[in-house]
Amino acid sequence: MKLPVSLRAVFFFTASVLASAAEPRWNILHIVADDLRNSLGCYGNPAVKSPNLDRLAARAMRFDRAYCTYPVCNPSRASFMSGLRPETTGVLDNVTPTRARQKDHVFLPELFRQSGYRTIKVGKIYHTGDAFEDPRSWDTDIRETNDAKNPPEKQILRRQGPDGIVLRAADEETWEGFVARRAAALLEEAARQGKPFYVAAGFRMPHRPYIAPEKYFALYNPDELAPRPGPAGHAAKLPKLALTYLVGGKKFPDERPGDTIAAYYAAISYMDAQVGVLLATLDRLKLWGRTIVVFQSDHGYHLGEHGGLWHKMTLFDETTRIPLLVAAPGRKPGVSRALVETVDLYPTLAGLCGLTAPKNLEGTSFAPLLEDPLRPWKRAVFAVVTRAGGQADANVGNPNELGRVVFDGRWRYIAWPDGTAQLYDHHSDPLEYENLAADPRARAQLGRMQQLLASGWKAALPPRS
């Protein structure tokens, strides 16, 4: 017997509710750092004090080869929050609004909001500024203010190097301290309401200026820290477009470089302490058993490599590789060396929570790696960066002047719009000093990597299980 339309609607609605109720309604705590390279204790840096992130790593899957899709803030964030690659979002610089092209696309937190989650943002998740924010994604939206990079003058004790700011202030009196404590309070409020939540806490550190209370600067002796510029004459042999400082960008300080490295590390330790506030809240509320915790950076960072590179905007490993930690209920901690990309985060979280993601996403759920980190995975990861007018300018994006990189876990191939190229073998040269693009002995690998880049991300997807 055919049911009336009204009864069929009730039947399908009831069935969908029951189906969704059968899926785990995990909470999400999504923590994003700004300009953080893999300089953490859990990633093997013995100098950096990061006890809270190390504690998270001990209960998470630590992805050792996670990569961003664009090594600059706005394009990277628009990419991983949309699940789309920069060429698709159309966001290729720090001035193009998040939804310039993706007017009606459902972004990651918006999907959770549509699915009955309470969505909360505190701090920098999308790029800073009203044009980049996404109100439709959030029930509660506490945006980053100018205070994040401009602490009150009365708090400034001294300056260290060109970009370090030492504060005389307790953590809770600072911007990062506010982000952590407000996010923790809202998380607790949502948990007590009994509604699943997606809480995003966005820290500005260790983005320049490197701001931290004095106690974090005291952890590091600048005289014991030095940059790694590479072999003498190495940078002079690189393609012009591979660098930033040769085309007008700021070069890493030559005078007392340890001051700048120590300031960057102090900002990491300060941010790490604020992450500890969030983790302590999960401890106190006993939420680990029903909360997925993600920690990531938007992209990596240079601290003087390759003759003096500073900040981002290159396609070397230092700026495209990121820390990524994912702790999920019922999944064992471990380490995965599989190649993953930030664009994969959206389908991963949606799938883990039983939500149906948009069909046009350009990432791949890495949830299977949480069960088996050794399983065969992607053949390669990809990223782009603009060189508009031959310049490395974060505020000018030109889709016709993109540098492109593909990395297959061993070989890194970079192609620049002027026809120059780079090729590195990470087995023999993990710091990327010897460019083999013109070496006849590497001709076969060069051709293979050129084909891999030309084939694109769809050709590099994991094998079907």
Secondary structure, DSSP 8 states (H G I E B T S, - for coil): ----HHHHHHHHHHHHHHHHHHS---EEEEEEESS--S-SGGGT-SS---HHHHHHHHTSEEEEEEE-SSSSHHHHHHHHHHT--HHHH---SSSS-TTSS-SS---HHHHHHHTT-EEEEEE-SS-SSTTT--GGG-SEEEE--GGGTS--GGGEEEEETTTEEEE-S-GGGSHHHHHHHHHHHHHHHHHHHT--EEEEEE--TTSSSEEEEHHHHTT--GGG------STTTGGGS-GGG-SGGGT-----SSSHHHHHHHHHHHHHHHHHHHHHHHHHHHHHT-GGGEEEEEEESS--EES-TTT-EES-S-SHHHHEEEEEEE-TT---EEE-S-EEGGGHHHHHHHHTT----TT--S---HHHHH-TTS---S-EEEEEE-GGG---TT---TTSEEEEEE-SSEEEEE-TTS-EEEEETTT-TT-----TT-GGGHHHHHHHHHHHHH-GGGG-----
